[in-house]
Amino acid sequence: MVMGQALLGQIEAEHGIRAIYQEPWGPLSWEPGYLDTALNYLETSNSVISEECANTLLHCAGQQGSDCDTLVKVKEVINNLRERSLISSDETLTLNGAANKLLSCLKVNEEQDMNSFKQTAQDWVKERETLIEIESQILKEYSNERERVFQEMEIDDKAHLMAVERLGFWDLAKSEEADVSDQIFYLRKDYVEGAMYDLDILERYREICGSTKEPVILI
């Protein structure tokens, strides 16, 4: 991070801040003072840096002129780091050392990531199958309930008609009680087959899975 900030600071000093946050350097912060940010980090951190990093800081500051305040500050910071034994010649701290370490871990990390992705994909497939099954169950329940309610309505209508015919009161009106089919959307006569609320699926999914989490795929 320190070397990157320093190199960006050199570009900032030579070409201005726009050369950093615009292409091809974006997306990066447009706040000026990249080199100062690197120095401030080193002043407050106990992290060990490499000789390569120290030399890069000196080089980037030196490009701004040997008498500039930044170069003086860089030298002070580096001297302070040496006094605290925070500058090391350990090759693993160099760019090549860090790159080799990453390469050595790459295969293991790739395998772990792929296993994680495969597990996630399997979970999604299982989740989708569960949601499809839930949708089918709810629609079947709707259908059964519609059939039951309409059968009861048909029986009620026939019973009312028979009562009117036997008693001879042809102007006898049916009770004005609220029709249940007008209260529940899937019991209405204009109900479209397959229509349902996503919330019904979600609530059933939570009941089955015993979880409050929402499914990734909601069909």
Secondary structure by P-SEA (a helix, b strand, c coil): caaaaaaaaaaaaccccccccccccccccccccaaaaaaaaaaaccccccaaaaaaaaaaaaaaccccaaaaaaaaaaaaaaaaccccccccccaaaaaaaaaaaaaaaaaaaaaaaaaaaaaaaaaaaaaaaaaaaaaaaaaaaaaaaaaaaaaaaaaaaaaaaaaccccccccccccccccccccccccccccccaaaaaaaaaaaacccccccccc
